[in-house]
């Protein structure tokens, strides 16, 4: 599961930064197991500003390093890259989130394309980064090997940095119009994505957007990290993570149209 999640993120940021997938050699495992090329990666030069491109490249390099590291650690237990949808799945996720937010069937205009501009890129990254952090936090109790546990904690920290950076960028733009709807500013779209993740991953309401109101802070105060009452990051189980990346599917769908490869635990 961890290797597939890293492959998903690495390919997404590679598409955003370079308009192509990660090196094909990293899709493969063994002589007779070929990985599958993702779909939906835009061809040509990236359409991000210099600032957003710098974030995309920096996070890409971290995620690519995670892919290489996990492949080395897993050795023969590694699985080839499954089919990933890095295009139409974002459109589906955006429409589903907007529909949930507005309480009516919505087709976003323009189409949610995370490679089209800076704001859409930040929204696309937001879909993944919180999920990665909560996934590693949830997996900690399942890891018995102290060496692997340390490495997982280090990756969790990196994912947390990524998530905090993306959340800050979104907060800085929270009042801007995101789509051709007066009801959907950046903060509204972010909250809609958060609500969609909450809806598909189970009954608990643990996700949160980038603005909050608390007894200590005024409405629309920044919410850098989604934490519980003890200031601890929330955790997610494998089933919850799969429900999110499958966009509510049980065995496949969303960003993994054919599901994951190998045993899932």
C-alpha positions in Angstrom: 0.0 0.0 0.0 2.8 2.5 0.9 4.6 1.9 -2.3 1.5 2.4 -4.4 0.7 5.6 -2.6 4.2 6.9 -3.2 4.0 6.0 -6.8 0.7 7.9 -7.1 2.1 11.0 -5.6 5.4 10.8 -7.5 3.6 10.5 -10.8 1.2 13.3 -10.0 4.0 15.7 -9.1 6.1 14.6 -12.1 3.1 15.3 -14.4 2.7 18.8 -12.8 6.3 19.6 -13.0 7.5 18.0 -16.2 4.4 16.9 -18.1 5.5 13.3 -18.0 5.5 10.2 -15.7 8.3 9.0 -13.4 11.1 6.9 -15.1 9.7 3.7 -16.4 12.3 1.6 -14.7 10.6 2.4 -11.4 7.3 0.9 -12.5 8.9 -2.5 -12.8 9.4 -5.4 -10.4 11.3 -8.5 -11.5 11.9 -9.7 -15.0 8.3 -10.8 -15.8 6.3 -8.1 -14.0 5.7 -4.9 -16.0 4.2 -1.8 -14.4 1.5 0.1 -16.2 1.8 3.7 -17.5 -0.6 6.1 -15.8 -3.3 7.9 -17.8 -4.2 11.6 -17.8 -0.7 13.2 -17.6 -0.7 16.4 -19.7 1.8 16.5 -22.5 4.0 19.5 -23.0 5.4 22.2 -20.8 3.9 22.8 -17.4 1.4 25.6 -17.0 2.4 26.6 -13.5 3.9 29.8 -12.3 7.6 29.8 -11.3 6.5 29.7 -7.6 4.1 26.8 -8.0 6.5 24.9 -10.2 9.2 25.2 -7.5 6.9 23.5 -5.1 6.0 20.8 -7.6 9.6 20.0 -8.3 10.7 20.0 -4.7 7.8 17.6 -3.6 8.4 15.5 -6.7 12.0 14.9 -5.7 11.0 13.8 -2.2 8.3 11.4 -3.5 10.6 10.0 -6.1 13.1 9.3 -3.4 10.4 7.5 -1.4 9.6 5.3 -4.4 13.2 4.3 -4.7 13.6 3.8 -1.0 10.5 1.6 -0.6 11.4 -0.4 -3.7 14.8 -1.2 -2.1 13.3 -2.0 1.3 10.6 -4.2 0.0 12.9 -6.1 -2.4 11.1 -9.2 -3.8 7.9 -8.1 -2.0 7.5 -5.0 -4.1 4.7 -4.9 -6.6 4.7 -3.4 -10.1 3.0 0.0 -10.6 -0.8 -0.4 -11.0 -2.9 1.6 -13.5 -3.3 5.2 -12.2 -5.8 7.8 -13.4 -4.2 11.2 -13.0 -6.6 13.1 -15.2 -10.3 12.2 -15.4 -10.3 11.1 -11.7 -9.6 14.7 -10.7 -12.6 15.8 -12.7 -14.8 13.2 -11.0 -13.4 14.1 -7.5 -14.0 17.8 -8.1 -17.6 17.4 -9.3 -18.3 15.0 -6.4 -16.9 17.5 -3.8 -18.8 20.4 -5.3 -22.0 18.4 -5.4 -21.6 17.6 -1.8 -20.8 21.2 -0.9 -23.7 22.8 -2.7 -26.3 20.1 -2.2 -27.1 19.8 -5.9 -25.7 18.0 -8.9 -22.7 20.1 -10.1 -20.4 19.9 -13.1 -17.5 22.3 -12.4 -16.7 25.1 -14.9 -13.9 25.0 -15.8 -13.2 21.3 -15.4 -11.0 20.6 -12.4 -7.6 20.0 -14.0 -4.7 20.2 -11.4 -2.2 20.9 -14.2 -4.1 23.9 -15.6 -3.0 26.6 -13.1 -1.5 27.2 -9.7 -4.8 27.1 -7.7 -5.9 23.9 -9.3 -2.5 22.4 -8.7 -2.7 23.3 -5.0 -6.2 21.7 -4.8 -4.9 18.5 -6.5 -2.0 18.3 -4.1 -4.4 18.8 -1.1 -6.3 15.7 -2.1 -3.2 13.6 -1.6 -1.0 15.1 1.0 -3.3 14.9 4.1 -4.1 11.3 3.1 -0.4 10.4 3.0 0.3 11.8 6.4 -2.7 10.2 8.1 -1.9 6.9 6.3 1.6 6.7 7.8 0.4 7.7 11.2 -2.2 5.0 11.1 0.3 2.4 10.0 2.7 3.1 12.9 1.1 0.6 15.3 1.3 -2.2 12.7 5.1 -2.0 12.2 7.1 -4.3 14.5 10.6 -3.8 12.9 12.2 -0.7 14.6 14.3 0.1 11.6 11.3 0.2 9.4 9.3 2.1 12.0 11.9 4.8 12.1 11.9 5.1 8.3 8.1 5.3 8.3 8.2 8.0 10.9 10.7 9.9 8.7 8.5 9.6 5.7 5.5 10.7 7.8 7.4 13.8 8.8 8.1 14.6 5.1 4.4 14.1 4.2 3.5 16.4 7.1 5.8 19.1 5.8 4.3 18.7 2.3 0.7 18.9 3.7 1.5 22.0 5.7 3.1 23.7 2.8 0.1 23.0 0.5 -2.4 24.0 3.2 -0.6 27.3 3.7 -0.6 28.1 0.0 -4.3 27.4 -0.1 -5.0 29.5 2.9 -3.1 32.4 1.4 -5.5 32.2 -1.6 -8.6 31.2 0.4 -10.7 34.2 -0.7 -10.1 33.9 -4.4 -12.7 32.6 -6.8 -11.8 29.0 -7.8 -14.5 28.2 -10.4 -17.3 30.0 -12.2 -19.5 30.0 -9.2 -19.9 32.7 -6.6 -20.4 30.0 -4.0 -17.0 28.3 -4.6 -14.1 30.3 -3.4 -10.8 28.4 -2.7 -11.7 27.9 1.0 -15.1 26.4 -0.1 -13.5 24.0 -2.5 -10.9 22.9 0.0 -13.6 22.3 2.6 -15.6 20.3 0.0 -12.6 18.1 -0.7 -12.2 17.6 3.0 -15.9 16.7 3.4 -15.7 14.3 0.5 -12.8 12.5 2.1 -14.7 12.4 5.4 -17.8 11.0 3.6 -16.1 8.1 1.9 -13.7 7.0 4.6 -16.3 6.3 7.3 -18.6 7.9 9.8 -16.0 9.8 11.9 -15.7 13.5 11.2 -12.0 14.0 11.4 -11.0 15.8 8.3 -10.9 19.6 8.0 -10.2 22.3 5.6 -7.8 25.2 5.8 -10.0 27.6 7.8 -11.6 27.0 11.1 -13.4 28.8 13.9 -12.6 27.9 17.5 -13.2 29.4 21.0 -9.7 30.9 20.8 -9.7 32.2 17.2 -12.0 34.1 15.0 -13.8 32.6 12.1 -11.6 31.7 9.1 -8.4 31.4 11.1 -5.8 29.3 9.5 -5.8 25.5 10.0 -2.4 24.3 9.1 -2.7 20.8 10.5 -5.9 18.7 11.1 -5.5 17.5 14.6 -7.5 16.2 17.5 -8.1 17.8 20.9 -4.6 16.7 22.0 -2.9 18.3 19.0 -2.3 14.9 17.4 -2.7 14.2 13.7 -5.6 11.9 12.9 -4.9 8.4 11.7 -6.5 6.4 8.9 -6.7 2.6 8.4 -5.8 0.9 5.1 -9.5 0.5 4.3 -10.1 4.3 4.8 -7.2 5.2 2.6 -8.4 2.9 -0.1 -11.9 4.3 0.1 -10.5 7.8 -0.6 -8.2 7.0 -3.5 -10.9 4.8 -5.0 -13.3 7.8 -4.6 -15.8 5.7 -2.6 -15.2 2.4 -4.5 -14.6 -0.8 -2.5 -12.0 -2.7 -4.6 -11.1 -0.2 -7.4 -12.0 3.1 -8.9 -11.0 6.7 -8.7 -7.2 7.1 -9.0 -6.7 3.4 -9.2 -9.2 2.2 -11.9 -8.2 -1.5 -11.6 -7.3 -1.4 -7.9 -3.9 -2.1 -6.4 -1.4 -4.9 -7.2 -0.4 -7.5 -4.7 -1.5 -8.1 -1.1 -3.0 -5.0 0.6 -2.3 -4.6 4.3 
